[in-house]
Structure formats: C-alpha cells, structure tokens
C-alpha cells in the first residue's frame, strides 16, 4: 500500500509539472480562459453537489467569463 501511495504521489507531481510547463507559451487570454474554466468547474461542482452536468456547465461559463475578462 505504501508503494502505491508513493507511485501515485510521483505520478501526480509529474503531471502537475508537465501541465504547468504547457502554460508557458499561452497568451494572457488563453491563461484567463483556462483559469476561468478551472474555477468555474470547481464552483459548478460545489454548487450542484458534485453533479457532472454542474461541473461541465461551470467550466463552460467560467471559461467564457475568463476569456472575456482577459481580453486585451
């Protein structure tokens, strides 16, 4: 069990670093869209009690708002 937890931690850390490096070439508006989608997904999930539809809806709304707010 200890080996599985360690492997999961290493895998998660690697994926986090990989995903952050993918953001380095993004424009300000792209980053705003991604952040808005992430925040919207969490908000939608919390407000609907973990519903998949609420999470996806929140991500869509958050992405649109993040895109519009970060326009140049």
PDB file with SEQRES, HELIX, SHEET and CRYST1 records, atoms N, CA, C and O in Angstrom:
SEQRES   1 A   72  UNK UNK UNK UNK UNK UNK UNK UNK UNK UNK UNK UNK UNK          
SEQRES   2 A   72  UNK UNK UNK UNK UNK UNK UNK UNK UNK UNK UNK UNK UNK          
SEQRES   3 A   72  UNK UNK UNK UNK UNK UNK UNK UNK UNK UNK UNK UNK UNK          
SEQRES   4 A   72  UNK UNK UNK UNK UNK UNK UNK UNK UNK UNK UNK UNK UNK          
SEQRES   5 A   72  UNK UNK UNK UNK UNK UNK UNK UNK UNK UNK UNK UNK UNK          
SEQRES   6 A   72  UNK UNK UNK UNK UNK UNK UNK                                  
HELIX    1 AA1 UNK A    2  UNK A   22  1                                  21    
HELIX    2 AA2 UNK A   23  UNK A   25  5                                   3    
HELIX    3 AA3 UNK A   28  UNK A   47  1                                  20    
HELIX    4 AA4 UNK A   52  UNK A   69  1                                  18    
CRYST1    1.000    1.000    1.000  90.00  90.00  90.00 P 1           1          
ATOM      1  N   UNK A   1       0.822  -1.185   0.000  1.00  0.00           N  
ATOM      2  CA  UNK A   1       0.000   0.000   0.000  1.00  0.00           C  
ATOM      3  C   UNK A   1       0.868   1.252   0.000  1.00  0.00           C  
ATOM      4  O   UNK A   1       0.546   2.239  -0.661  1.00  0.00           O  
ATOM      5  N   UNK A   2       1.965   1.207   0.740  1.00  0.00           N  
ATOM      6  CA  UNK A   2       2.855   2.354   0.804  1.00  0.00           C  
ATOM      7  C   UNK A   2       3.468   2.632  -0.570  1.00  0.00           C  
ATOM      8  O   UNK A   2       3.654   3.788  -0.950  1.00  0.00           O  
ATOM      9  N   UNK A   3       3.780   1.566  -1.311  1.00  0.00           N  
ATOM     10  CA  UNK A   3       4.361   1.713  -2.647  1.00  0.00           C  
ATOM     11  C   UNK A   3       3.357   2.367  -3.606  1.00  0.00           C  
ATOM     12  O   UNK A   3       3.736   3.196  -4.433  1.00  0.00           O  
ATOM     13  N   UNK A   4       2.104   1.998  -3.493  1.00  0.00           N  
ATOM     14  CA  UNK A   4       1.068   2.561  -4.360  1.00  0.00           C  
ATOM     15  C   UNK A   4       0.894   4.052  -4.087  1.00  0.00           C  
ATOM     16  O   UNK A   4       0.774   4.844  -5.022  1.00  0.00           O  
ATOM     17  N   UNK A   5       0.881   4.438  -2.814  1.00  0.00           N  
ATOM     18  CA  UNK A   5       0.742   5.857  -2.475  1.00  0.00           C  
ATOM     19  C   UNK A   5       1.929   6.662  -2.994  1.00  0.00           C  
ATOM     20  O   UNK A   5       1.765   7.780  -3.483  1.00  0.00           O  
ATOM     21  N   UNK A   6       3.116   6.090  -2.883  1.00  0.00           N  
ATOM     22  CA  UNK A   6       4.309   6.788  -3.364  1.00  0.00           C  
ATOM     23  C   UNK A   6       4.262   6.941  -4.879  1.00  0.00           C  
ATOM     24  O   UNK A   6       4.586   8.005  -5.406  1.00  0.00           O  
ATOM     25  N   UNK A   7       3.862   5.887  -5.580  1.00  0.00           N  
ATOM     26  CA  UNK A   7       3.756   5.952  -7.037  1.00  0.00           C  
ATOM     27  C   UNK A   7       2.720   6.977  -7.475  1.00  0.00           C  
ATOM     28  O   UNK A   7       2.919   7.707  -8.446  1.00  0.00           O  
ATOM     29  N   UNK A   8       1.616   7.019  -6.747  1.00  0.00           N  
ATOM     30  CA  UNK A   8       0.565   7.990  -7.059  1.00  0.00           C  
ATOM     31  C   UNK A   8       1.061   9.415  -6.842  1.00  0.00           C  
ATOM     32  O   UNK A   8       0.772  10.298  -7.649  1.00  0.00           O  
ATOM     33  N   UNK A   9       1.797   9.646  -5.773  1.00  0.00           N  
ATOM     34  CA  UNK A   9       2.346  10.971  -5.491  1.00  0.00           C  
ATOM     35  C   UNK A   9       3.335  11.396  -6.568  1.00  0.00           C  
ATOM     36  O   UNK A   9       3.299  12.538  -7.028  1.00  0.00           O  
ATOM     37  N   UNK A  10       4.206  10.497  -6.970  1.00  0.00           N  
ATOM     38  CA  UNK A  10       5.191  10.815  -8.008  1.00  0.00           C  
ATOM     39  C   UNK A  10       4.493  11.087  -9.335  1.00  0.00           C  
ATOM     40  O   UNK A  10       4.851  12.034 -10.035  1.00  0.00           O  
ATOM     41  N   UNK A  11       3.510  10.279  -9.688  1.00  0.00           N  
ATOM     42  CA  UNK A  11       2.777  10.468 -10.944  1.00  0.00           C  
ATOM     43  C   UNK A  11       2.021  11.786 -10.961  1.00  0.00           C  
ATOM     44  O   UNK A  11       2.026  12.502 -11.963  1.00  0.00           O  
ATOM     45  N   UNK A  12       1.375  12.101  -9.856  1.00  0.00           N  
ATOM     46  CA  UNK A  12       0.626  13.348  -9.763  1.00  0.00           C  
ATOM     47  C   UNK A  12       1.556  14.557  -9.857  1.00  0.00           C  
ATOM     48  O   UNK A  12       1.248  15.540 -10.531  1.00  0.00           O  
ATOM     49  N   UNK A  13       2.681  14.472  -9.181  1.00  0.00           N  
ATOM     50  CA  UNK A  13       3.655  15.570  -9.231  1.00  0.00           C  
ATOM     51  C   UNK A  13       4.180  15.773 -10.642  1.00  0.00           C  
ATOM     52  O   UNK A  13       4.316  16.907 -11.103  1.00  0.00           O  
ATOM     53  N   UNK A  14       4.473  14.679 -11.327  1.00  0.00           N  
ATOM     54  CA  UNK A  14       4.969  14.754 -12.694  1.00  0.00           C  
ATOM     55  C   UNK A  14       3.931  15.388 -13.618  1.00  0.00           C  
ATOM     56  O   UNK A  14       4.264  16.246 -14.436  1.00  0.00           O  
ATOM     57  N   UNK A  15       2.680  14.966 -13.485  1.00  0.00           N  
ATOM     58  CA  UNK A  15       1.624  15.533 -14.331  1.00  0.00           C  
ATOM     59  C   UNK A  15       1.396  17.010 -14.041  1.00  0.00           C  
ATOM     60  O   UNK A  15       1.100  17.782 -14.953  1.00  0.00           O  
ATOM     61  N   UNK A  16       1.532  17.410 -12.779  1.00  0.00           N  
ATOM     62  CA  UNK A  16       1.381  18.817 -12.426  1.00  0.00           C  
ATOM     63  C   UNK A  16       2.469  19.665 -13.077  1.00  0.00           C  
ATOM     64  O   UNK A  16       2.185  20.724 -13.638  1.00  0.00           O  
ATOM     65  N   UNK A  17       3.701  19.202 -13.001  1.00  0.00           N  
ATOM     66  CA  UNK A  17       4.818  19.935 -13.611  1.00  0.00           C  
ATOM     67  C   UNK A  17       4.645  19.983 -15.123  1.00  0.00           C  
ATOM     68  O   UNK A  17       4.894  21.015 -15.746  1.00  0.00           O  
ATOM     69  N   UNK A  18       4.224  18.877 -15.713  1.00  0.00           N  
ATOM     70  CA  UNK A  18       4.015  18.832 -17.157  1.00  0.00           C  
ATOM     71  C   UNK A  18       2.917  19.792 -17.586  1.00  0.00           C  
ATOM     72  O   UNK A  18       3.062  20.482 -18.595  1.00  0.00           O  
ATOM     73  N   UNK A  19       1.826  19.849 -16.838  1.00  0.00           N  
ATOM     74  CA  UNK A  19       0.732  20.742 -17.217  1.00  0.00           C  
ATOM     75  C   UNK A  19       1.115  22.210 -17.035  1.00  0.00           C  
ATOM     76  O   UNK A  19       0.684  23.060 -17.814  1.00  0.00           O  
ATOM     77  N   UNK A  20       1.914  22.515 -16.024  1.00  0.00           N  
ATOM     78  CA  UNK A  20       2.353  23.897 -15.837  1.00  0.00           C  
ATOM     79  C   UNK A  20       3.304  24.338 -16.945  1.00  0.00           C  
ATOM     80  O   UNK A  20       3.283  25.498 -17.357  1.00  0.00           O  
ATOM     81  N   UNK A  21       4.125  23.432 -17.419  1.00  0.00           N  
ATOM     82  CA  UNK A  21       5.043  23.794 -18.498  1.00  0.00           C  
ATOM     83  C   UNK A  21       4.285  24.037 -19.800  1.00  0.00           C  
ATOM     84  O   UNK A  21       4.750  24.788 -20.657  1.00  0.00           O  
ATOM     85  N   UNK A  22       3.137  23.415 -19.952  1.00  0.00           N  
ATOM     86  CA  UNK A  22       2.328  23.629 -21.153  1.00  0.00           C  
ATOM     87  C   UNK A  22       1.747  25.036 -21.187  1.00  0.00           C  
ATOM     88  O   UNK A  22       1.412  25.535 -22.262  1.00  0.00           O  
ATOM     89  N   UNK A  23       1.621  25.677 -20.046  1.00  0.00           N  
ATOM     90  CA  UNK A  23       1.054  27.026 -19.972  1.00  0.00           C  
ATOM     91  C   UNK A  23       2.062  28.112 -20.329  1.00  0.00           C  
ATOM     92  O   UNK A  23       1.677  29.270 -20.494  1.00  0.00           O  
ATOM     93  N   UNK A  24       3.319  27.773 -20.450  1.00  0.00           N  
ATOM     94  CA  UNK A  24       4.337  28.810 -20.656  1.00  0.00           C  
ATOM     95  C   UNK A  24       4.187  29.531 -21.995  1.00  0.00           C  
ATOM     96  O   UNK A  24       4.555  30.701 -22.097  1.00  0.00           O  
ATOM     97  N   UNK A  25       3.669  28.878 -23.002  1.00  0.00           N  
ATOM     98  CA  UNK A  25       3.518  29.501 -24.310  1.00  0.00           C  
ATOM     99  C   UNK A  25       2.147  30.098 -24.556  1.00  0.00           C  
ATOM    100  O   UNK A  25       1.859  30.569 -25.657  1.00  0.00           O  
ATOM    101  N   UNK A  26       1.302  30.081 -23.542  1.00  0.00           N  
ATOM    102  CA  UNK A  26      -0.064  30.570 -23.723  1.00  0.00           C  
ATOM    103  C   UNK A  26      -0.113  32.095 -23.632  1.00  0.00           C  
ATOM    104  O   UNK A  26       0.678  32.720 -22.925  1.00  0.00           O  
ATOM    105  N   UNK A  27      -1.052  32.668 -24.358  1.00  0.00           N  
ATOM    106  CA  UNK A  27      -1.259  34.110 -24.265  1.00  0.00           C  
ATOM    107  C   UNK A  27      -2.003  34.430 -22.966  1.00  0.00           C  
ATOM    108  O   UNK A  27      -2.493  33.533 -22.281  1.00  0.00           O  
ATOM    109  N   UNK A  28      -2.080  35.710 -22.644  1.00  0.00           N  
ATOM    110  CA  UNK A  28      -2.782  36.136 -21.435  1.00  0.00           C  
ATOM    111  C   UNK A  28      -4.254  35.732 -21.506  1.00  0.00           C  
ATOM    112  O   UNK A  28      -4.846  35.334 -20.503  1.00  0.00           O  
ATOM    113  N   UNK A  29      -4.832  35.837 -22.691  1.00  0.00           N  
ATOM    114  CA  UNK A  29      -6.242  35.498 -22.853  1.00  0.00           C  
ATOM    115  C   UNK A  29      -6.456  33.989 -22.719  1.00  0.00           C  
ATOM    116  O   UNK A  29      -7.452  33.556 -22.139  1.00  0.00           O  
ATOM    117  N   UNK A  30      -5.528  33.186 -23.250  1.00  0.00           N  
ATOM    118  CA  UNK A  30      -5.634  31.733 -23.104  1.00  0.00           C  
ATOM    119  C   UNK A  30      -5.537  31.316 -21.644  1.00  0.00           C  
ATOM    120  O   UNK A  30      -6.276  30.443 -21.187  1.00  0.00           O  
ATOM    121  N   UNK A  31      -4.620  31.946 -20.915  1.00  0.00           N  
ATOM    122  CA  UNK A  31      -4.479  31.642 -19.488  1.00  0.00           C  
ATOM    123  C   UNK A  31      -5.740  32.040 -18.733  1.00  0.00           C  
ATOM    124  O   UNK A  31      -6.191  31.309 -17.851  1.00  0.00           O  
ATOM    125  N   UNK A  32      -6.310  33.184 -19.070  1.00  0.00           N  
ATOM    126  CA  UNK A  32      -7.545  33.623 -18.432  1.00  0.00           C  
ATOM    127  C   UNK A  32      -8.688  32.651 -18.675  1.00  0.00           C  
ATOM    128  O   UNK A  32      -9.487  32.377 -17.780  1.00  0.00           O  
ATOM    129  N   UNK A  33      -8.758  32.132 -19.900  1.00  0.00           N  
ATOM    130  CA  UNK A  33      -9.788  31.150 -20.239  1.00  0.00           C  
ATOM    131  C   UNK A  33      -9.595  29.870 -19.437  1.00  0.00           C  
ATOM    132  O   UNK A  33     -10.555  29.326 -18.890  1.00  0.00           O  
ATOM    133  N   UNK A  34      -8.355  29.386 -19.364  1.00  0.00           N  
ATOM    134  CA  UNK A  34      -8.072  28.147 -18.634  1.00  0.00           C  
ATOM    135  C   UNK A  34      -8.350  28.313 -17.141  1.00  0.00           C  
ATOM    136  O   UNK A  34      -8.945  27.431 -16.520  1.00  0.00           O  
ATOM    137  N   UNK A  35      -7.929  29.422 -16.569  1.00  0.00           N  
ATOM    138  CA  UNK A  35      -8.165  29.651 -15.143  1.00  0.00           C  
ATOM    139  C   UNK A  35      -9.664  29.787 -14.872  1.00  0.00           C  
ATOM    140  O   UNK A  35     -10.177  29.237 -13.897  1.00  0.00           O  
ATOM    141  N   UNK A  36     -10.353  30.514 -15.731  1.00  0.00           N  
ATOM    142  CA  UNK A  36     -11.798  30.662 -15.570  1.00  0.00           C  
ATOM    143  C   UNK A  36     -12.522  29.329 -15.657  1.00  0.00           C  
ATOM    144  O   UNK A  36     -13.453  29.073 -14.893  1.00  0.00           O  
ATOM    145  N   UNK A  37     -12.100  28.481 -16.583  1.00  0.00           N  
ATOM    146  CA  UNK A  37     -12.720  27.166 -16.714  1.00  0.00           C  
ATOM    147  C   UNK A  37     -12.472  26.309 -15.478  1.00  0.00           C  
ATOM    148  O   UNK A  37     -13.366  25.598 -15.018  1.00  0.00           O  
ATOM    149  N   UNK A  38     -11.264  26.378 -14.945  1.00  0.00           N  
ATOM    150  CA  UNK A  38     -10.954  25.606 -13.744  1.00  0.00           C  
ATOM    151  C   UNK A  38     -11.748  26.065 -12.538  1.00  0.00           C  
ATOM    152  O   UNK A  38     -12.305  25.250 -11.801  1.00  0.00           O  
ATOM    153  N   UNK A  39     -11.797  27.369 -12.339  1.00  0.00           N  
ATOM    154  CA  UNK A  39     -12.550  27.921 -11.213  1.00  0.00           C  
ATOM    155  C   UNK A  39     -14.045  27.653 -11.393  1.00  0.00           C  
ATOM    156  O   UNK A  39     -14.747  27.332 -10.435  1.00  0.00           O  
ATOM    157  N   UNK A  40     -14.519  27.788 -12.620  1.00  0.00           N  
ATOM    158  CA  UNK A  40     -15.927  27.521 -12.893  1.00  0.00           C  
ATOM    159  C   UNK A  40     -16.299  26.064 -12.663  1.00  0.00           C  
ATOM    160  O   UNK A  40     -17.386  25.769 -12.167  1.00  0.00           O  
ATOM    161  N   UNK A  41     -15.404  25.156 -13.021  1.00  0.00           N  
ATOM    162  CA  UNK A  41     -15.662  23.733 -12.815  1.00  0.00           C  
ATOM    163  C   UNK A  41     -15.769  23.414 -11.326  1.00  0.00           C  
ATOM    164  O   UNK A  41     -16.658  22.674 -10.906  1.00  0.00           O  
ATOM    165  N   UNK A  42     -14.867  23.972 -10.540  1.00  0.00           N  
ATOM    166  CA  UNK A  42     -14.921  23.744  -9.089  1.00  0.00           C  
ATOM    167  C   UNK A  42     -16.194  24.351  -8.512  1.00  0.00           C  
ATOM    168  O   UNK A  42     -16.886  23.719  -7.714  1.00  0.00           O  
ATOM    169  N   UNK A  43     -16.497  25.582  -8.921  1.00  0.00           N  
ATOM    170  CA  UNK A  43     -17.710  26.236  -8.436  1.00  0.00           C  
ATOM    171  C   UNK A  43     -18.971  25.488  -8.827  1.00  0.00           C  
ATOM    172  O   UNK A  43     -19.871  25.312  -8.005  1.00  0.00           O  
ATOM    173  N   UNK A  44     -19.043  25.050 -10.063  1.00  0.00           N  
ATOM    174  CA  UNK A  44     -20.206  24.299 -10.519  1.00  0.00           C  
ATOM    175  C   UNK A  44     -20.368  22.985  -9.783  1.00  0.00           C  
ATOM    176  O   UNK A  44     -21.485  22.570  -9.473  1.00  0.00           O  
ATOM    177  N   UNK A  45     -19.260  22.337  -9.507  1.00  0.00           N  
ATOM    178  CA  UNK A  45     -19.301  21.072  -8.774  1.00  0.00           C  
ATOM    179  C   UNK A  45     -19.773  21.282  -7.342  1.00  0.00           C  
ATOM    180  O   UNK A  45     -20.582  20.510  -6.827  1.00  0.00           O  
ATOM    181  N   UNK A  46     -19.266  22.325  -6.704  1.00  0.00           N  
ATOM    182  CA  UNK A  46     -19.651  22.607  -5.314  1.00  0.00           C  
ATOM    183  C   UNK A  46     -21.138  22.984  -5.240  1.00  0.00           C  
ATOM    184  O   UNK A  46     -21.865  22.502  -4.371  1.00  0.00           O  
ATOM    185  N   UNK A  47     -21.574  23.838  -6.149  1.00  0.00           N  
ATOM    186  CA  UNK A  47     -22.960  24.306  -6.098  1.00  0.00           C  
ATOM    187  C   UNK A  47     -23.981  23.216  -6.411  1.00  0.00           C  
ATOM    188  O   UNK A  47     -25.119  23.283  -5.946  1.00  0.00           O  
ATOM    189  N   UNK A  48     -23.582  22.206  -7.201  1.00  0.00           N  
ATOM    190  CA  UNK A  48     -24.527  21.158  -7.574  1.00  0.00           C  
ATOM    191  C   UNK A  48     -24.275  19.843  -6.842  1.00  0.00           C  
ATOM    192  O   UNK A  48     -24.870  18.821  -7.184  1.00  0.00           O  
ATOM    193  N   UNK A  49     -23.417  19.862  -5.859  1.00  0.00           N  
ATOM    194  CA  UNK A  49     -23.170  18.643  -5.090  1.00  0.00           C  
ATOM    195  C   UNK A  49     -22.381  17.592  -5.840  1.00  0.00           C  
ATOM    196  O   UNK A  49     -22.552  16.401  -5.584  1.00  0.00           O  
ATOM    197  N   UNK A  50     -21.537  17.992  -6.746  1.00  0.00           N  
ATOM    198  CA  UNK A  50     -20.685  17.052  -7.480  1.00  0.00           C  
ATOM    199  C   UNK A  50     -21.290  16.532  -8.763  1.00  0.00           C  
ATOM    200  O   UNK A  50     -20.762  15.585  -9.347  1.00  0.00           O  
ATOM    201  N   UNK A  51     -22.368  17.113  -9.216  1.00  0.00           N  
ATOM    202  CA  UNK A  51     -23.016  16.694 -10.455  1.00  0.00           C  
ATOM    203  C   UNK A  51     -22.092  16.928 -11.652  1.00  0.00           C  
ATOM    204  O   UNK A  51     -21.443  17.970 -11.745  1.00  0.00           O  
ATOM    205  N   UNK A  52     -22.036  15.971 -12.553  1.00  0.00           N  
ATOM    206  CA  UNK A  52     -21.198  16.101 -13.748  1.00  0.00           C  
ATOM    207  C   UNK A  52     -21.682  17.256 -14.629  1.00  0.00           C  
ATOM    208  O   UNK A  52     -20.877  18.010 -15.177  1.00  0.00           O  
ATOM    209  N   UNK A  53     -22.976  17.381 -14.754  1.00  0.00           N  
ATOM    210  CA  UNK A  53     -23.539  18.455 -15.582  1.00  0.00           C  
ATOM    211  C   UNK A  53     -23.212  19.819 -14.972  1.00  0.00           C  
ATOM    212  O   UNK A  53     -22.893  20.762 -15.697  1.00  0.00           O  
ATOM    213  N   UNK A  54     -23.290  19.927 -13.650  1.00  0.00           N  
ATOM    214  CA  UNK A  54     -22.947  21.178 -12.978  1.00  0.00           C  
ATOM    215  C   UNK A  54     -21.480  21.527 -13.147  1.00  0.00           C  
ATOM    216  O   UNK A  54     -21.127  22.694 -13.315  1.00  0.00           O  
ATOM    217  N   UNK A  55     -20.621  20.506 -13.102  1.00  0.00           N  
ATOM    218  CA  UNK A  55     -19.187  20.731 -13.268  1.00  0.00           C  
ATOM    219  C   UNK A  55     -18.869  21.203 -14.683  1.00  0.00           C  
ATOM    220  O   UNK A  55     -18.124  22.164 -14.873  1.00  0.00           O  
ATOM    221  N   UNK A  56     -19.434  20.526 -15.667  1.00  0.00           N  
ATOM    222  CA  UNK A  56     -19.193  20.907 -17.067  1.00  0.00           C  
ATOM    223  C   UNK A  56     -19.794  22.277 -17.363  1.00  0.00           C  
ATOM    224  O   UNK A  56     -19.177  23.093 -18.047  1.00  0.00           O  
ATOM    225  N   UNK A  57     -20.982  22.526 -16.858  1.00  0.00           N  
ATOM    226  CA  UNK A  57     -21.612  23.834 -17.057  1.00  0.00           C  
ATOM    227  C   UNK A  57     -20.808  24.945 -16.421  1.00  0.00           C  
ATOM    228  O   UNK A  57     -20.632  26.011 -17.011  1.00  0.00           O  
ATOM    229  N   UNK A  58     -20.321  24.698 -15.220  1.00  0.00           N  
ATOM    230  CA  UNK A  58     -19.496  25.688 -14.534  1.00  0.00           C  
ATOM    231  C   UNK A  58     -18.203  25.959 -15.282  1.00  0.00           C  
ATOM    232  O   UNK A  58     -17.748  27.100 -15.362  1.00  0.00           O  
ATOM    233  N   UNK A  59     -17.610  24.900 -15.831  1.00  0.00           N  
ATOM    234  CA  UNK A  59     -16.379  25.065 -16.607  1.00  0.00           C  
ATOM    235  C   UNK A  59     -16.635  25.898 -17.860  1.00  0.00           C  
ATOM    236  O   UNK A  59     -15.830  26.758 -18.217  1.00  0.00           O  
ATOM    237  N   UNK A  60     -17.751  25.639 -18.516  1.00  0.00           N  
ATOM    238  CA  UNK A  60     -18.070  26.386 -19.736  1.00  0.00           C  
ATOM    239  C   UNK A  60     -18.308  27.865 -19.431  1.00  0.00           C  
ATOM    240  O   UNK A  60     -17.776  28.745 -20.109  1.00  0.00           O  
ATOM    241  N   UNK A  61     -19.109  28.121 -18.409  1.00  0.00           N  
ATOM    242  CA  UNK A  61     -19.398  29.515 -18.046  1.00  0.00           C  
ATOM    243  C   UNK A  61     -18.131  30.215 -17.564  1.00  0.00           C  
ATOM    244  O   UNK A  61     -17.865  31.355 -17.945  1.00  0.00           O  
ATOM    245  N   UNK A  62     -17.353  29.538 -16.728  1.00  0.00           N  
ATOM    246  CA  UNK A  62     -16.108  30.120 -16.232  1.00  0.00           C  
ATOM    247  C   UNK A  62     -15.118  30.392 -17.344  1.00  0.00           C  
ATOM    248  O   UNK A  62     -14.425  31.410 -17.322  1.00  0.00           O  
ATOM    249  N   UNK A  63     -15.040  29.493 -18.321  1.00  0.00           N  
ATOM    250  CA  UNK A  63     -14.144  29.696 -19.455  1.00  0.00           C  
ATOM    251  C   UNK A  63     -14.522  30.922 -20.269  1.00  0.00           C  
ATOM    252  O   UNK A  63     -13.659  31.701 -20.675  1.00  0.00           O  
ATOM    253  N   UNK A  64     -15.814  31.087 -20.504  1.00  0.00           N  
ATOM    254  CA  UNK A  64     -16.282  32.249 -21.263  1.00  0.00           C  
ATOM    255  C   UNK A  64     -15.995  33.539 -20.495  1.00  0.00           C  
ATOM    256  O   UNK A  64     -15.526  34.523 -21.067  1.00  0.00           O  
ATOM    257  N   UNK A  65     -16.283  33.522 -19.194  1.00  0.00           N  
ATOM    258  CA  UNK A  65     -16.038  34.723 -18.387  1.00  0.00           C  
ATOM    259  C   UNK A  65     -14.546  35.040 -18.339  1.00  0.00           C  
ATOM    260  O   UNK A  65     -14.151  36.196 -18.497  1.00  0.00           O  
ATOM    261  N   UNK A  66     -13.708  34.013 -18.120  1.00  0.00           N  
ATOM    262  CA  UNK A  66     -12.260  34.230 -18.097  1.00  0.00           C  
ATOM    263  C   UNK A  66     -11.738  34.748 -19.419  1.00  0.00           C  
ATOM    264  O   UNK A  66     -10.830  35.579 -19.448  1.00  0.00           O  
ATOM    265  N   UNK A  67     -12.299  34.268 -20.507  1.00  0.00           N  
ATOM    266  CA  UNK A  67     -11.901  34.720 -21.845  1.00  0.00           C  
ATOM    267  C   UNK A  67     -12.257  36.186 -22.051  1.00  0.00           C  
ATOM    268  O   UNK A  67     -11.454  36.961 -22.570  1.00  0.00           O  
ATOM    269  N   UNK A  68     -13.456  36.557 -21.645  1.00  0.00           N  
ATOM    270  CA  UNK A  68     -13.904  37.938 -21.836  1.00  0.00           C  
ATOM    271  C   UNK A  68     -13.164  38.919 -20.922  1.00  0.00           C  
ATOM    272  O   UNK A  68     -12.835  40.031 -21.337  1.00  0.00           O  
ATOM    273  N   UNK A  69     -12.905  38.505 -19.682  1.00  0.00           N  
ATOM    274  CA  UNK A  69     -12.221  39.398 -18.740  1.00  0.00           C  
ATOM    275  C   UNK A  69     -10.787  39.668 -19.177  1.00  0.00           C  
ATOM    276  O   UNK A  69     -10.281  40.777 -19.005  1.00  0.00           O  
ATOM    277  N   UNK A  70     -10.135  38.661 -19.740  1.00  0.00           N  
ATOM    278  CA  UNK A  70      -8.718  38.815 -20.085  1.00  0.00           C  
ATOM    279  C   UNK A  70      -8.487  39.321 -21.504  1.00  0.00           C  
ATOM    280  O   UNK A  70      -7.365  39.253 -22.005  1.00  0.00           O  
ATOM    281  N   UNK A  71      -9.523  39.825 -22.157  1.00  0.00           N  
ATOM    282  CA  UNK A  71      -9.336  40.402 -23.496  1.00  0.00           C  
ATOM    283  C   UNK A  71      -8.401  41.602 -23.420  1.00  0.00           C  
ATOM    284  O   UNK A  71      -8.453  42.384 -22.472  1.00  0.00           O  
ATOM    285  N   UNK A  72      -7.547  41.737 -24.427  1.00  0.00           N  
ATOM    286  CA  UNK A  72      -6.621  42.891 -24.414  1.00  0.00           C  
ATOM    287  C   UNK A  72      -7.332  44.215 -24.604  1.00  0.00           C  
ATOM    288  O   UNK A  72      -6.689  45.265 -24.615  1.00  0.00           O  
TER     289      UNK A  72                                                      
END                                                                             
